[in-house]
């Protein structure tokens, strides 16, 4: 499986996660973000206008997976170089799809373990979409995981699970594989830490290509001292770190086809020594025991041999072989099925031909048997005939006579029977005619009775209707009479009430008239009082005069001599008097 195929599997998960409504399409805005993130993680220059330019003729809406693939191949995957961190790339795609598909309930593993299982699934899954992992690869992964946890593989347990799986679909998705591992179905008796360490070890081997790892002592080049280092063996290099947390890397032993690894005798108090010779320098290493030493030598030699032959890592080569074997088996199975169908068709045609031939042979045999039987029968008949001819000739006249006599008796009996049958037939016809006539008479009488019953029923219905009408008329007359009586009583009561109301109104009118006369009298008295008071006021106003200094102007002359007030004062008094008069007028 090449780099492009590995990248496409993770990108497929991310694209599927963005397809929220499962329509097979994703909006262009989301694809822009996805493309930008892919370019950032894989260290590719990102062109933000490329996506719009690529889809400028398709502005109808979201883009399908098939529509996005040409852009992905042209602007991203064709520019990819193996200079980026694949774990960061996978984690970015995992972040997009995990929130939508991962169910954390009832899982015994962490999110990081789920991510590692997801990466392993992408590595082991088939190159068909939607991605799925087949039963053989599931078994391979579970075996690796069990060995990494230090457990023993139980073949019967997996066979039971395989039967259960084959009855459904014979494969699992990434999220179903995570649930299988996370629920602890194949890790019962192991604690969570052991399970996590096992997943990490399988992840390092399959994804990070770590073929072997562990602590060993390494001899320095300058100081020539021995220092404990954590070694990681990959197909093309041996990396060594300060500790197993891989935080501080001290160096790499780059492997190629010209390198070699050899065992060394014990020296300087160090045991289990071996040396790795490269083109530029050599590295002396001390293992913890002979078994570890032999395992490291074999592992390093395997990597050197693979580099000489230009082959990939053992687990990748093994996966490719398993895949090729499955494809070969599938092709052979398909070919076998095709041949079986052809053979079955040919067999059916042969069976039909054989059946036809068998029927023909059976018919021919039956015809031959019948012909042979007829021939034998004819031969026996001829023999019997020849043997009995003499006796027949002797007895023929006697038999003829007896037969003639017998035939004559039979003819007479036959004629007698014919006559009897004719009589019986005639009697039968007469009986049938009588029965037919009786049935006609019975039918006529039945129809007459039915008509009489019907007329009687109609008359009875008419009489009942007339009786009902009479009863209705009587009840209606009584109801009308009662209604008229009620109406008369109601009118009498209304008349009495009207008379009482009229008398009441008459008494009220007389009271109102008396009140009106009293009010008129009060008004006349008030008017007379007002008039007398007006006269008194006028009289008093004429008598009252104010003594003021006389004006230098002309004075008014009255009947009694010169006036005591001026003309302006007179106008003011007239005005005041007129206002008082006007105010008193409405009171009248």
Legacy VTK file of the C-alpha trace (Angstrom):
# vtk DataFile Version 3.0
C-alpha trace
ASCII
DATASET POLYDATA
POINTS 588 float
0.000 0.000 0.000
1.582 3.285 -1.145
1.672 6.650 0.580
-1.236 8.009 -1.499
-3.469 5.070 -0.577
-2.684 5.533 3.133
-3.479 9.254 2.974
-6.706 8.698 1.034
-8.097 6.409 3.728
-7.726 9.036 6.464
-9.067 11.778 4.159
-12.063 9.580 3.360
-12.927 9.434 7.080
-12.702 13.234 7.322
-14.825 13.789 4.193
-17.455 11.314 5.415
-17.600 13.057 8.804
-18.288 16.409 7.096
-21.163 14.792 5.178
-23.670 15.379 7.980
-26.875 14.409 6.154
-25.185 11.362 4.470
-26.005 12.644 0.985
-22.486 12.005 -0.332
-21.802 15.744 -0.668
-20.012 18.400 1.403
-20.282 22.182 1.146
-17.406 24.023 -0.536
-16.768 26.132 2.562
-16.083 22.982 4.609
-13.902 21.574 1.810
-11.868 24.812 1.862
-11.199 24.338 5.576
-10.359 20.639 5.065
-8.006 21.430 2.171
-6.277 24.152 4.168
-5.754 21.831 7.136
-4.426 19.059 4.873
-1.946 21.419 3.238
-0.850 22.753 6.634
-0.277 19.292 8.158
1.475 17.895 5.044
3.606 21.063 4.599
2.227 21.923 1.159
1.778 25.545 -0.049
-1.952 26.217 0.038
-3.677 28.104 -2.787
-7.044 29.401 -1.441
-8.261 30.333 -4.930
-7.563 26.913 -6.449
-10.742 25.323 -5.053
-12.980 28.097 -6.398
-11.217 28.016 -9.761
-11.529 24.227 -9.904
-15.283 24.313 -9.194
-16.139 27.567 -10.985
-18.395 25.679 -13.431
-20.270 23.959 -10.603
-22.035 26.526 -8.399
-25.151 24.494 -7.675
-24.208 23.514 -4.132
-22.170 20.895 -2.230
-19.416 18.842 -3.866
-19.464 15.033 -3.989
-16.564 12.748 -3.148
-16.035 11.987 -6.829
-16.046 15.714 -7.588
-13.486 16.496 -4.858
-11.054 13.729 -5.859
-9.619 15.466 -9.001
-8.886 18.603 -6.958
-7.386 16.524 -4.119
-5.108 14.618 -6.501
-4.014 17.637 -8.522
-3.484 20.315 -5.892
-2.603 18.280 -2.771
-1.612 14.629 -3.229
0.535 15.239 -6.330
2.573 17.730 -4.284
3.024 15.511 -1.222
6.538 14.609 -0.121
7.433 12.238 2.677
8.645 15.095 4.890
5.707 15.478 7.288
4.577 13.767 10.476
2.034 11.127 9.540
0.811 10.893 13.116
-0.121 14.606 13.073
-1.851 14.107 9.730
-3.849 11.130 11.040
-4.711 12.959 14.259
-6.124 15.915 12.280
-8.398 13.577 10.277
-9.259 11.679 13.481
-10.336 14.917 15.179
-12.856 15.593 12.389
-14.471 12.158 12.404
-14.168 11.022 16.053
-16.643 13.526 17.492
-19.356 12.284 15.152
-18.768 8.514 15.320
-16.961 7.620 18.566
-19.135 6.521 21.488
-17.090 6.767 24.700
-19.646 5.054 26.904
-18.697 1.607 28.258
-15.196 1.749 26.653
-12.198 0.543 28.660
-9.714 2.499 26.540
-8.709 6.155 26.273
-9.204 8.479 23.323
-5.525 8.077 22.430
-5.920 4.273 22.336
-9.023 4.679 20.146
-6.985 6.881 17.794
-4.268 4.223 17.557
-6.838 1.489 16.804
-8.300 3.787 14.136
-4.849 4.148 12.522
-4.332 0.368 12.661
-7.746 -0.113 11.042
-6.748 2.201 8.161
-3.549 0.193 7.701
-5.251 -3.227 7.708
-8.517 -2.299 5.925
-9.246 -3.209 2.330
-8.681 -0.708 -0.490
-12.420 -0.473 -1.137
-14.821 2.214 0.016
-16.603 2.344 2.392
-13.587 1.080 4.352
-13.892 -2.238 6.193
-11.571 -4.778 7.781
-12.073 -8.440 6.901
-12.064 -11.400 9.301
-8.494 -12.458 8.498
-7.071 -9.011 9.332
-9.172 -8.830 12.514
-7.636 -12.119 13.638
-4.143 -10.851 12.737
-4.636 -7.679 14.818
-6.124 -9.537 17.791
-3.258 -12.041 17.737
-0.715 -9.201 17.730
-2.544 -7.448 20.561
-2.780 -10.605 22.673
0.942 -11.325 22.202
1.794 -7.701 23.089
-0.218 -8.005 26.322
1.587 -11.250 27.214
-1.564 -13.348 26.953
-2.305 -16.583 25.133
-4.362 -16.672 21.968
-7.630 -18.638 22.332
-8.515 -19.972 18.894
-11.922 -21.355 19.955
-13.055 -17.981 21.289
-12.259 -16.249 18.001
-13.884 -19.047 16.009
-17.114 -18.457 17.927
-16.845 -14.735 17.220
-16.051 -15.447 13.555
-19.215 -17.550 13.232
-21.210 -14.716 14.779
-19.508 -12.198 12.472
-19.949 -14.309 9.330
-23.668 -14.602 10.030
-23.875 -10.798 9.797
-21.486 -9.255 7.253
-17.962 -10.828 7.602
-16.298 -7.412 8.162
-16.159 -4.459 10.599
-15.957 -0.689 10.285
-13.398 1.388 12.203
-15.864 2.294 14.931
-17.047 -1.303 15.328
-13.420 -2.422 15.709
-12.874 0.262 18.395
-15.995 -0.962 20.230
-14.768 -4.565 19.979
-11.408 -3.718 21.580
-12.813 -1.082 23.955
-15.444 -3.367 25.464
-12.739 -5.857 26.462
-14.265 -8.860 24.718
-10.815 -10.313 23.860
-8.897 -8.814 26.812
-10.753 -10.211 29.812
-8.442 -10.655 32.776
-6.171 -7.805 31.608
-6.175 -4.403 33.280
-6.596 -1.179 31.336
-2.912 -0.258 31.538
-1.841 -3.595 30.050
-4.407 -3.201 27.257
-3.180 0.342 26.544
0.448 -0.798 26.432
-0.467 -3.635 24.076
-2.323 -1.258 21.720
0.664 1.125 21.782
3.112 -1.682 20.951
1.028 -2.876 17.983
0.606 0.758 16.875
4.355 1.343 16.939
5.035 -1.800 14.947
2.343 -1.462 12.282
2.079 2.327 11.947
5.441 3.677 13.113
7.345 0.697 11.626
9.061 -0.053 14.952
10.284 -3.619 14.491
11.912 -3.915 17.907
12.551 -1.706 20.941
14.189 -1.953 24.349
16.983 -0.808 26.663
20.609 -1.702 25.787
24.085 -0.333 26.547
25.918 1.635 23.837
29.619 2.408 23.740
30.431 6.050 23.106
32.684 7.171 20.234
34.580 9.855 22.109
34.662 8.909 25.771
34.397 5.168 25.120
32.037 4.808 28.078
28.955 2.595 28.178
25.571 4.364 28.500
22.104 2.859 28.725
19.874 3.957 25.873
16.371 3.107 24.628
16.693 1.680 21.101
14.032 1.660 18.361
14.615 -0.504 15.276
12.967 0.697 12.075
13.431 -0.721 8.562
16.017 1.929 7.599
17.499 3.101 10.930
18.156 2.384 14.607
17.230 5.384 16.779
18.360 5.629 20.390
16.926 7.861 23.113
17.670 8.728 26.710
14.569 6.907 27.943
11.523 5.111 26.633
9.354 8.247 26.728
11.213 9.299 23.525
11.509 12.913 24.670
15.290 13.286 24.087
16.775 11.677 20.985
20.526 11.039 21.066
21.150 9.821 17.536
20.415 7.458 14.629
22.224 4.492 13.131
21.283 4.783 9.458
21.039 1.373 7.782
21.583 0.527 4.125
22.457 -2.475 2.028
26.168 -2.138 2.779
25.788 -2.346 6.560
26.380 -5.515 8.538
25.807 -6.767 12.060
28.154 -9.179 13.860
28.423 -10.801 17.268
31.355 -9.829 19.506
32.994 -11.765 22.337
32.667 -10.505 25.862
35.159 -7.781 26.811
35.660 -4.924 29.241
33.293 -6.650 31.623
30.447 -6.405 29.130
28.560 -9.429 27.872
26.154 -10.154 24.983
27.986 -7.754 22.664
27.363 -7.159 18.960
28.489 -4.515 16.496
26.679 -2.695 13.712
29.095 -1.664 10.967
28.054 1.194 8.675
29.919 2.916 5.889
31.100 5.806 8.077
31.335 4.330 11.597
30.605 1.310 13.769
28.471 0.970 16.896
29.137 -1.471 19.730
26.063 -2.462 21.730
25.523 -4.710 24.731
22.184 -6.541 25.199
20.765 -7.641 28.534
20.942 -11.366 27.747
21.803 -13.779 24.970
18.203 -14.121 23.815
17.797 -10.357 23.414
21.172 -10.203 21.665
20.151 -12.847 19.134
16.771 -11.176 18.574
18.407 -7.806 17.897
20.996 -9.305 15.550
18.294 -11.152 13.594
16.094 -8.051 13.471
18.910 -5.796 12.236
20.044 -8.381 9.680
16.459 -8.691 8.425
16.306 -4.914 7.888
19.639 -4.941 6.017
18.454 -7.797 3.777
15.211 -5.957 3.037
17.162 -2.814 2.134
19.390 -4.837 -0.198
16.350 -6.316 -1.938
14.395 -3.033 -1.863
11.509 -4.618 0.025
9.232 -2.888 2.584
8.972 -3.666 6.299
8.071 -7.278 7.188
4.594 -6.463 8.471
3.852 -4.378 5.368
5.160 -7.125 3.096
3.148 -9.695 5.065
0.018 -7.551 4.741
0.593 -7.196 0.999
1.067 -10.954 0.687
-2.104 -11.613 2.672
-3.957 -9.147 0.457
-2.568 -10.702 -2.737
-3.426 -14.149 -1.406
-6.990 -13.028 -0.620
-7.301 -11.493 -4.069
-5.901 -14.639 -5.615
-8.260 -16.810 -3.598
-11.176 -14.545 -4.496
-10.193 -14.687 -8.175
-9.809 -18.465 -7.968
-13.100 -18.713 -6.130
-14.816 -16.548 -8.733
-13.205 -18.574 -11.490
-14.187 -21.773 -9.704
-17.744 -20.517 -9.279
-17.802 -19.583 -12.961
-16.457 -23.000 -13.921
-18.895 -24.652 -11.553
-21.726 -22.729 -13.191
-20.443 -23.741 -16.629
-20.053 -27.343 -15.493
-23.460 -27.243 -13.887
-24.956 -25.879 -17.098
-23.103 -28.500 -19.137
-24.116 -31.168 -16.649
-27.726 -30.082 -16.868
-27.538 -30.196 -20.673
-25.906 -33.644 -20.471
-28.554 -34.771 -18.019
-31.239 -33.552 -20.374
-29.560 -35.356 -23.295
-29.130 -38.526 -21.232
-32.711 -38.276 -20.057
-33.855 -37.906 -23.669
-31.681 -40.824 -24.741
-32.894 -42.901 -21.775
-36.508 -42.165 -22.712
-35.781 -43.083 -26.312
-34.025 -46.289 -25.219
-36.880 -47.138 -22.875
-39.363 -46.500 -25.666
-37.277 -48.597 -28.070
-36.941 -51.376 -25.481
-40.650 -51.227 -24.762
-41.399 -51.315 -28.478
-38.982 -54.236 -28.915
-40.521 -56.074 -25.965
-43.994 -55.428 -27.303
-42.932 -56.565 -30.759
-41.286 -59.700 -29.300
-44.379 -60.344 -27.187
-46.605 -59.934 -30.218
-44.356 -62.225 -32.231
-44.368 -64.912 -29.518
-48.054 -64.491 -29.025
-48.605 -64.847 -32.756
-46.389 -67.911 -32.801
-48.248 -69.471 -29.854
-51.564 -68.584 -31.402
-50.528 -70.165 -34.686
-49.428 -73.308 -32.882
-52.626 -73.471 -30.903
-54.600 -72.717 -33.996
-52.874 -75.472 -35.910
-53.398 -77.859 -33.012
-57.029 -76.992 -32.511
-58.003 -76.717 -36.178
-58.988 -80.346 -36.366
-61.087 -80.206 -33.211
-62.701 -76.969 -34.364
-63.579 -78.435 -37.678
-65.275 -81.263 -35.854
-67.151 -79.113 -33.441
-67.821 -76.152 -35.738
-71.181 -77.338 -37.002
-72.406 -78.239 -33.528
-71.231 -74.918 -32.200
-72.838 -73.051 -35.086
-76.121 -74.705 -34.409
-75.933 -74.027 -30.714
-74.941 -70.455 -31.369
-77.823 -69.903 -33.785
-80.263 -71.324 -31.234
-78.745 -69.248 -28.501
-78.789 -66.131 -30.691
-82.440 -66.671 -31.479
-83.277 -66.906 -27.771
-81.187 -63.845 -27.059
-82.929 -61.896 -29.861
-86.324 -62.785 -28.473
-85.224 -61.764 -24.965
-83.797 -58.558 -26.353
-87.034 -57.688 -28.176
-89.017 -58.420 -25.010
-86.725 -56.174 -22.979
-87.044 -53.418 -25.603
-90.830 -53.584 -25.352
-90.726 -53.484 -21.576
-88.368 -50.517 -21.678
-90.655 -48.666 -24.091
-93.608 -49.223 -21.748
-91.623 -48.107 -18.754
-90.436 -45.008 -20.641
-93.984 -44.097 -21.607
-95.206 -44.537 -18.007
-92.298 -42.464 -16.819
-93.144 -39.632 -19.233
-96.772 -39.669 -18.075
-95.680 -39.551 -14.425
-93.347 -36.675 -15.221
-96.098 -34.813 -17.041
-98.445 -35.291 -14.054
-95.759 -34.084 -11.685
-95.069 -31.057 -13.887
-98.796 -30.188 -14.017
-99.096 -30.595 -10.241
-96.147 -28.292 -9.734
-97.715 -25.691 -12.046
-101.026 -25.893 -10.121
-99.154 -25.618 -6.845
-97.248 -22.600 -8.133
-100.468 -20.918 -9.265
-102.136 -21.516 -5.894
-99.037 -20.256 -4.104
-98.966 -17.074 -6.181
-102.708 -16.534 -5.531
-102.210 -16.997 -1.790
-99.237 -14.655 -1.851
-101.259 -11.997 -3.717
-104.163 -12.332 -1.256
-101.791 -12.060 1.682
-100.167 -9.040 0.123
-103.552 -7.335 -0.481
-104.615 -8.180 3.086
-101.385 -6.678 4.419
-101.908 -3.529 2.317
-105.486 -3.150 3.595
-104.322 -3.642 7.165
-101.651 -0.971 6.624
-104.262 1.448 5.174
-106.610 0.840 8.129
-103.758 1.410 10.557
-102.813 4.641 8.751
-106.447 5.870 8.866
-106.632 5.020 12.564
-103.379 6.844 13.194
-104.616 9.893 11.268
-107.844 9.939 13.340
-105.855 9.673 16.548
-103.557 12.462 15.367
-106.495 14.673 14.403
-108.181 14.139 17.809
-104.945 14.861 19.675
-104.295 17.932 17.486
-107.831 19.284 18.112
-107.454 18.827 21.843
-104.026 20.488 21.718
-105.428 23.459 19.759
-108.323 23.783 22.191
-105.937 23.730 25.133
-103.682 26.242 23.373
-106.632 28.646 22.734
-107.715 28.367 26.379
-104.169 29.128 27.507
-104.006 32.053 25.129
-107.322 33.465 26.437
-106.176 33.207 30.025
-102.869 34.837 29.123
-104.681 37.731 27.379
-106.985 38.258 30.368
-103.987 38.359 32.680
-102.234 40.803 30.340
-105.361 43.008 30.216
-105.619 43.117 33.995
-101.938 43.976 34.241
-102.415 46.757 31.646
-105.365 48.191 33.563
-103.377 48.230 36.743
-100.475 49.876 34.993
-102.813 52.478 33.453
-104.268 53.348 36.848
-100.765 53.632 38.233
-99.731 55.938 35.395
-102.862 58.063 35.932
-102.064 58.507 39.609
-98.452 59.357 38.743
-99.661 61.916 36.168
-101.918 63.617 38.726
-99.051 63.754 41.218
-96.754 65.221 38.576
-99.403 67.846 37.672
-99.731 68.887 41.297
-95.955 69.181 41.578
-95.915 71.291 38.428
-98.526 73.681 39.798
-96.550 74.018 43.045
-93.342 74.724 41.082
-95.156 77.362 38.967
-96.414 79.053 42.065
-92.920 79.073 43.526
-91.588 80.572 40.289
-94.234 83.344 40.293
-93.425 84.136 43.888
-89.706 84.174 43.136
-90.277 86.421 40.110
-92.338 88.909 42.161
-89.674 88.911 44.871
-86.968 89.515 42.309
-88.903 92.411 40.740
-89.503 94.110 44.110
-85.866 93.713 45.049
-84.783 95.191 41.685
-86.974 98.248 42.320
-85.530 98.652 45.767
-82.006 98.397 44.472
-82.676 100.944 41.750
-84.272 103.298 44.211
-81.346 102.994 46.618
-78.830 103.491 43.852
-80.537 106.726 42.861
-80.493 108.043 46.446
-76.886 107.196 47.239
-74.444 109.782 46.082
-70.804 110.041 46.936
-69.483 113.401 48.003
-66.335 113.980 45.949
-64.406 117.014 44.900
-65.998 118.629 41.989
-64.418 118.310 38.641
-63.133 121.234 36.762
-64.969 120.131 33.629
-68.623 120.623 32.821
-70.985 118.900 35.251
-74.227 117.152 34.544
-77.368 119.012 35.448
-80.229 117.011 36.975
-83.720 118.059 38.068
-82.291 118.709 41.473
-79.354 120.754 40.279
-75.735 119.952 39.486
-74.904 116.178 39.595
-72.554 114.771 42.189
-70.690 112.437 39.684
-69.122 112.751 36.259
-70.207 111.271 32.959
-67.567 108.508 33.150
-68.817 107.458 36.534
-72.346 107.373 35.172
-71.299 105.063 32.294
-69.535 102.767 34.730
-72.622 102.537 36.941
-74.845 101.796 33.923
-72.489 99.055 32.860
-72.487 97.426 36.337
-76.252 97.654 36.579
-76.689 96.057 33.144
-74.430 93.130 34.138
-76.402 92.519 37.351
-79.614 92.620 35.342
-78.311 90.111 32.865
-77.236 87.779 35.682
-80.625 88.034 37.338
-82.561 87.377 34.115
-81.761 83.602 33.806
-82.796 83.062 37.463
-86.317 84.115 36.527
LINES 1 589
588 0 1 2 3 4 5 6 7 8 9 10 11 12 13 14 15 16 17 18 19 20 21 22 23 24 25 26 27 28 29 30 31 32 33 34 35 36 37 38 39 40 41 42 43 44 45 46 47 48 49 50 51 52 53 54 55 56 57 58 59 60 61 62 63 64 65 66 67 68 69 70 71 72 73 74 75 76 77 78 79 80 81 82 83 84 85 86 87 88 89 90 91 92 93 94 95 96 97 98 99 100 101 102 103 104 105 106 107 108 109 110 111 112 113 114 115 116 117 118 119 120 121 122 123 124 125 126 127 128 129 130 131 132 133 134 135 136 137 138 139 140 141 142 143 144 145 146 147 148 149 150 151 152 153 154 155 156 157 158 159 160 161 162 163 164 165 166 167 168 169 170 171 172 173 174 175 176 177 178 179 180 181 182 183 184 185 186 187 188 189 190 191 192 193 194 195 196 197 198 199 200 201 202 203 204 205 206 207 208 209 210 211 212 213 214 215 216 217 218 219 220 221 222 223 224 225 226 227 228 229 230 231 232 233 234 235 236 237 238 239 240 241 242 243 244 245 246 247 248 249 250 251 252 253 254 255 256 257 258 259 260 261 262 263 264 265 266 267 268 269 270 271 272 273 274 275 276 277 278 279 280 281 282 283 284 285 286 287 288 289 290 291 292 293 294 295 296 297 298 299 300 301 302 303 304 305 306 307 308 309 310 311 312 313 314 315 316 317 318 319 320 321 322 323 324 325 326 327 328 329 330 331 332 333 334 335 336 337 338 339 340 341 342 343 344 345 346 347 348 349 350 351 352 353 354 355 356 357 358 359 360 361 362 363 364 365 366 367 368 369 370 371 372 373 374 375 376 377 378 379 380 381 382 383 384 385 386 387 388 389 390 391 392 393 394 395 396 397 398 399 400 401 402 403 404 405 406 407 408 409 410 411 412 413 414 415 416 417 418 419 420 421 422 423 424 425 426 427 428 429 430 431 432 433 434 435 436 437 438 439 440 441 442 443 444 445 446 447 448 449 450 451 452 453 454 455 456 457 458 459 460 461 462 463 464 465 466 467 468 469 470 471 472 473 474 475 476 477 478 479 480 481 482 483 484 485 486 487 488 489 490 491 492 493 494 495 496 497 498 499 500 501 502 503 504 505 506 507 508 509 510 511 512 513 514 515 516 517 518 519 520 521 522 523 524 525 526 527 528 529 530 531 532 533 534 535 536 537 538 539 540 541 542 543 544 545 546 547 548 549 550 551 552 553 554 555 556 557 558 559 560 561 562 563 564 565 566 567 568 569 570 571 572 573 574 575 576 577 578 579 580 581 582 583 584 585 586 587
